[in-house]
Amino acid sequence: MLEICALASGSNGNCYYIGNEKDAVLIDAGVSCKQILKRMAEKELNPQKIKAVFISHEHSDHIRGARVFEKKLKIPVYLTAKTYLAAYKNMQPAYPRFFEPGTFVAVGDFRVHSFLKNHDASEPCSFRVEYAGKNVGVFTDIGEPCENVVSHLGLCDVVFLESNYDEDMLRTGRYPVFLKQRVASANGHLSNMQAMQLLEKNGGAQLKCVFLSHISAENNTPELALAAHHPLTSRFEVRLTSRYAPADIFKIES
């Protein structure tokens, strides 16, 4: 049995839990160690199961809690060397473990596959976590879907997929022009429509659930994100994540 939970998802912090009966991994630790443990307790998830944390890139909403989490729970933190060097020193894990993009790391019975993506960071990666023939993807902070994203998405049974902004809200919103351009660029974020089209074209027949993730508080609403993906709900379940609280646990029989 796989248990999957977005503990936090948004520009104020990202953290995603994937676990089985004995082991678990976290993808990103962008909220404080205290918040991670609090939100896990709310969902009755056991932190002693966590065997590793994987960091996608150096932006603080993905790495903020990693150093303290590593120290408190004595859990290894995996990231690329370039990500480590680009991170603020007070957020760098004390004992980093490095991986090369395009490889996988074995953690218990899990294989955590990494791959490069388009985002404005030093060496941004996304991850596909494989266990017992099932695959869970964590695909956020993607400016434009590349072949890596497309190919890994096609293997997923469950995916956390960025649905960051509504194009009209971004265009008419209060962000300065340079920031609007950054968000909408090929190295920025996915809009609701980009995410929907990516899923429509490349979601595999085995895809059971999509968690709409990293939803902007300024340039989107949960309702708009859900409405954009409504045409796909006959193919798979679509759920929301939250920046303020853990999402419901999704379970897969393995």
C-alpha atoms as one frame of an Amber mdcrd trajectory, in Angstrom:
protein
   0.000   0.000   0.000   1.271   3.440  -0.958   0.190   6.524   0.987   0.628
   9.865  -0.767   0.123  13.297   0.784   0.903  16.917  -0.060   1.957  18.296
   3.319   2.407  21.771   1.829   2.103  23.127  -1.694   2.529  26.737  -2.714
   4.973  29.618  -2.952   5.207  29.708   0.856   6.445  26.106   0.982   6.338
  22.695  -0.677   6.631  19.233   0.854   5.274  15.934  -0.492   5.124  12.590
   1.368   5.231   9.176  -0.338   5.359   6.094   1.863   4.582   2.404   2.213
   4.189   0.213   5.306   7.821   0.617   6.426   9.569   3.374   4.460   8.826
   6.866   3.171  10.494   9.725   1.350   9.830  13.442   1.267  10.122  15.434
  -1.926  11.171  18.957  -0.918  11.180  20.447   2.569  10.110  24.005   1.928
   8.343  24.594   5.237   9.922  24.416   8.672  10.755  21.122  10.347   8.155
  22.013  12.991   5.470  22.452  10.337   6.392  19.228   8.547   6.092  17.226
  11.768   2.892  19.012  12.778   1.218  18.327   9.449   2.366  14.709   9.449
   0.869  14.292  12.927  -2.435  15.738  11.679  -2.581  12.956   9.091  -1.188
  10.284  11.463   1.909   9.786   9.329   4.919   8.383  11.158   8.108  10.472
  10.708  10.213   7.468  11.733   9.373   5.925   8.357  11.119   8.715   6.456
  14.432   7.482   5.101  15.399  10.389   2.824  14.497  13.879   1.660  14.978
  14.925  -1.981  15.327  18.595  -2.912  14.225  19.756  -6.358  16.054  23.105
  -6.410  17.471  25.823  -4.189  14.523  28.222  -3.913  13.589  28.633  -0.275
  10.027  27.348  -0.687  11.584  23.953  -1.523  14.588  23.739   0.798  13.812
  25.960   3.825  13.278  23.166   6.367  15.797  20.612   5.075  18.793  21.483
   7.260  16.884  21.346  10.556  14.925  18.264   9.477  18.185  16.476   8.629
  19.682  17.367  12.006  16.615  16.622  14.122  15.666  13.282  12.548  19.126
  12.288  11.268  17.755  11.729   7.780  19.880  12.162   4.620  19.063  15.013
   2.269  19.687  14.394  -1.443  20.214  17.210  -3.945  22.498  18.044  -6.834
  25.858  19.666  -6.172  24.831  22.765  -8.124  21.642  23.077  -6.085  23.623
  22.767  -2.868  26.084  25.491  -3.889  23.281  27.823  -5.011  21.287  27.497
  -1.776  21.558  29.981   1.075  24.228  28.738   3.464  21.819  28.603   6.404
  19.601  26.255   4.376  22.307  23.941   3.059  22.148  20.473   4.637  25.152
  19.795   6.852  25.822  16.374   5.320  24.483  16.543   1.760  24.205  13.524
  -0.457  24.521  14.327  -4.127  22.824  12.755  -7.125  23.242  13.321 -10.836
  20.093  14.326 -12.757  18.828  11.476 -14.899  19.785   8.786 -12.372  17.846
   7.093  -9.584  18.513   6.618  -5.874  17.342   3.450  -4.109  15.699   4.107
  -0.738  14.427   0.883   0.798  12.128  -0.578  -1.849  11.686   2.802  -3.544
  13.526   4.035  -6.612  13.569   7.826  -6.770  14.171   8.884 -10.372  15.400
  12.431 -11.009  15.313  14.420 -14.222  16.043  17.954 -15.356  13.218  20.389
 -16.108  12.815  24.013 -17.226  12.892  26.457 -14.310  14.957  29.484 -13.284
  17.255  27.657 -10.876  20.792  26.291 -11.019  19.951  22.651 -11.797  16.202
  22.150 -11.285  14.918  18.580 -11.084  11.618  16.823 -10.715  11.124  13.314
  -9.370   9.251  10.111 -10.099   9.053   7.720  -7.154   8.693   4.069  -8.179
   7.517   1.275  -5.880   6.127  -2.186  -6.677   5.224  -1.233 -10.245   3.502
   2.026  -9.232   4.804   5.510  -9.930   4.197   8.841  -8.197   5.411  12.052
  -9.829   6.168  15.391  -8.201   6.238  17.906 -11.049   6.153  21.539  -9.919
   8.059  24.694 -10.905   7.999  23.949 -14.624   8.100  26.804 -17.085   7.512
  24.748 -20.191   7.072  20.962 -20.385  10.178  19.325 -21.832  10.561  15.779
 -23.098  11.717  14.652 -19.645   8.477  15.837 -18.049   6.362  14.321 -20.822
   8.028  10.910 -20.683   7.968  10.577 -16.886   4.373  11.834 -16.658   3.290
   9.053 -19.004   4.448   6.468 -16.427   2.651   7.923 -13.412  -0.267   6.450
 -11.475  -0.503   9.594  -9.333   1.058  12.995  -9.965   1.456  16.258  -8.118
   1.348  18.649 -11.066   1.833  22.374 -10.947  -1.205  24.419 -11.913   0.270
  27.713 -10.827  -1.588  30.581 -12.447  -4.655  31.659 -14.365  -3.514  33.531
 -17.448  -6.133  36.306 -17.141  -5.436  36.848 -13.440  -1.699  37.068 -14.076
  -2.157  39.496 -16.977  -4.467  41.855 -15.052  -2.976  41.347 -11.592  -0.748
  43.576  -9.488   2.575  41.864 -10.184   5.129  44.175 -11.876   5.701  43.481
 -15.549   9.091  41.804 -15.052   7.597  39.348 -12.551   4.629  38.570 -14.808
   7.083  37.823 -17.597   9.157  35.598 -15.317   6.152  33.569 -14.145   4.858
  33.056 -17.692   8.276  32.371 -19.244   9.651  29.042 -20.430  11.603  28.897
 -17.153   8.768  30.022 -14.892   5.595  28.162 -14.002   2.758  26.230 -15.657
  -0.616  27.905 -16.073  -3.876  26.068 -15.491  -4.337  25.588 -19.224  -0.760
  24.437 -19.808  -1.142  21.847 -17.056  -4.469  20.641 -18.434  -3.103  20.324
 -21.959  -0.034  18.469 -20.698  -2.268  15.958 -18.922  -4.711  15.696 -21.817
  -1.963  14.761 -24.266   0.384  12.766 -22.078  -1.441  11.292 -19.089  -1.225
   7.506 -19.309  -4.096   5.035 -19.101  -2.935   4.028 -15.609  -3.173   7.594
 -14.228  -5.607   7.531 -11.310  -5.287  10.880  -9.577  -3.810  14.326 -10.215
  -3.160  16.716  -7.347  -3.183  20.303  -8.613  -0.150  21.813  -6.905   1.768
  25.043  -6.300  -1.418  27.084  -6.887  -0.625  30.795  -6.727  -2.323  32.858
  -4.031  -2.040  36.008  -6.160  -2.726  34.794  -9.697  -5.048  31.818  -9.307
  -7.809  30.306  -7.212  -8.497  26.655  -6.393 -11.843  27.001  -8.156 -10.271
  28.223 -11.400  -7.656  25.464 -11.312 -10.330  22.805 -10.831 -12.536  24.277
 -13.551  -9.672  24.229 -16.057  -9.149  20.503 -15.442 -12.828  19.545 -15.339
 -12.787  18.170 -18.923 -10.348  15.469 -17.761 -12.289  14.225 -14.744 -13.822
  11.372 -16.727 -10.296   9.938 -17.125  -8.914  10.376 -13.610  -9.619  12.020
 -10.275  -8.537  15.634  -9.810  -7.801  16.913  -6.296  -6.484  20.093  -4.763
  -3.498  20.736  -2.519  -3.154  23.572  -0.018  -0.458  25.959   1.131  -2.007
  26.100   4.597  -2.703  22.490   5.549  -1.978  18.911   4.463  -4.180  17.479
   1.725  -6.100  14.247   2.146  -4.039  11.075   1.920  -4.422   9.143  -1.322
  -3.795   5.402  -1.177  -2.788   2.960  -3.903  -2.787  -0.800  -3.575   0.615
  -2.105  -4.623
